[in-house]
Amino acid sequence: MAHRDKSLVALRDALRRFAAARDWQQFHTPKNLATALCVEAAELLEHFQWLTAGQSARLDARRKRAVAAEIADVLLYLTRLADVLQIDPLAAAQRKLRQNARKYPVAKARGNARKYNEL
């Protein structure tokens, strides 16, 4: 069985090919992609609406498949948006994680959910 590249770069490249084959680049503006991303994130959230915290952590197989499909949609639109804007999402995420580590030092943030300016 051939090795398949499961990297974010491979996903980005597959999305480029997918959009190009359909001549969709014209529609993949940052505004449109950001809007679609928000819509898909809302569809993801819909699966958790009215569930308790415990219920949300114990999804049945049908709902888990539906949530997985929405997570995929969010990832696809986010990856495409990053590509169109020429942003490396992994580098951006690593920078953000370093910033958050400074904002939320373990000694102050451990065990609470307060915002950094409330610590």
C-alpha positions as CSV (number, residue, x, y, z in Angstrom):
1,M,0.0,0.0,0.0
2,A,1.4,3.4,-1.0
3,H,2.3,5.9,1.7
4,R,-0.1,8.8,1.8
5,D,1.2,12.1,3.1
6,K,-1.1,13.2,5.9
7,S,0.6,16.5,6.5
8,L,-1.1,19.9,6.4
9,V,0.9,20.7,3.3
10,A,-0.6,17.7,1.5
11,L,-4.1,18.8,2.6
12,R,-3.4,22.3,1.4
13,D,-2.2,21.0,-2.0
14,A,-5.2,18.7,-2.3
15,L,-7.5,21.6,-1.6
16,R,-5.7,23.7,-4.3
17,R,-6.2,20.9,-6.8
18,F,-9.9,20.5,-5.8
19,A,-10.6,24.2,-6.1
20,A,-8.7,24.5,-9.4
21,A,-10.5,21.6,-11.0
22,R,-13.8,23.3,-10.3
23,D,-12.6,26.8,-11.1
24,W,-13.5,27.9,-7.6
25,Q,-10.5,30.1,-6.9
26,Q,-12.6,33.1,-8.0
27,F,-14.9,32.4,-5.1
28,H,-12.3,31.6,-2.5
29,T,-11.7,35.2,-1.3
30,P,-10.6,35.7,2.2
31,K,-14.0,37.2,3.1
32,N,-15.9,34.2,1.6
33,L,-13.6,31.6,3.2
34,A,-13.8,33.3,6.6
35,T,-17.6,33.4,6.3
36,A,-17.8,29.8,5.3
37,L,-15.5,28.9,8.2
38,C,-17.8,30.6,10.7
39,V,-20.8,28.9,9.2
40,E,-19.1,25.5,9.6
41,A,-18.0,26.3,13.1
42,A,-21.6,27.1,14.0
43,E,-22.7,23.8,12.5
44,L,-20.2,22.1,14.7
45,L,-21.5,23.9,17.7
46,E,-25.1,22.9,16.9
47,H,-24.2,19.3,17.7
48,F,-23.5,20.4,21.3
49,Q,-26.4,22.8,21.8
50,W,-28.4,21.9,24.9
51,L,-26.1,19.1,26.0
52,T,-24.7,19.0,29.4
53,A,-20.9,19.0,29.8
54,G,-21.1,15.3,30.6
55,Q,-23.3,14.5,27.6
56,S,-21.0,16.5,25.3
57,A,-18.1,14.3,26.4
58,R,-20.0,11.1,25.7
59,L,-21.3,11.4,22.1
60,D,-22.9,8.3,20.6
61,A,-21.4,7.0,17.4
62,R,-23.9,8.7,15.0
63,R,-23.3,12.1,16.6
64,K,-19.6,11.6,16.7
65,R,-19.5,10.9,13.0
66,A,-21.5,14.1,12.4
67,V,-19.2,16.1,14.6
68,A,-16.2,14.6,12.8
69,A,-17.7,15.8,9.4
70,E,-18.1,19.3,10.8
71,I,-14.5,19.3,12.2
72,A,-13.4,18.3,8.8
73,D,-15.3,21.2,7.2
74,V,-13.8,23.7,9.7
75,L,-10.3,22.3,9.0
76,L,-10.7,22.5,5.2
77,Y,-11.9,26.1,5.2
78,L,-9.3,27.1,7.7
79,T,-6.6,25.5,5.6
80,R,-7.8,27.1,2.4
81,L,-8.1,30.5,4.0
82,A,-4.5,30.2,5.3
83,D,-3.3,29.2,1.9
84,V,-5.1,32.1,0.1
85,L,-3.6,34.6,2.6
86,Q,-0.2,32.9,2.4
87,I,-0.2,32.2,6.2
88,D,1.6,29.2,7.6
89,P,-1.1,28.0,10.1
90,L,1.3,25.8,12.0
91,A,3.9,28.6,12.4
92,A,1.0,31.0,13.4
93,A,-0.2,28.5,15.9
94,Q,3.2,28.0,17.4
95,R,3.6,31.7,17.8
96,K,0.2,32.0,19.4
97,L,1.1,29.1,21.8
98,R,4.2,31.0,22.9
99,Q,2.2,34.2,23.4
100,N,-0.4,32.3,25.5
101,A,2.4,30.7,27.6
102,R,3.5,34.2,28.5
103,K,-0.1,35.4,29.1
104,Y,-1.0,32.4,31.2
105,P,1.9,31.3,33.3
106,V,1.4,28.0,35.0
107,A,1.8,29.4,38.5
108,K,-1.1,31.8,37.9
109,A,-3.3,30.0,35.5
110,R,-3.3,26.4,36.7
111,G,-6.7,25.1,37.6
112,N,-8.7,28.2,36.7
113,A,-10.4,29.5,33.5
114,R,-10.0,33.2,34.1
115,K,-8.8,35.4,31.3
116,Y,-5.1,36.5,31.4
117,N,-6.0,40.1,32.5
118,E,-8.0,38.7,35.4
119,L,-5.2,36.6,36.9
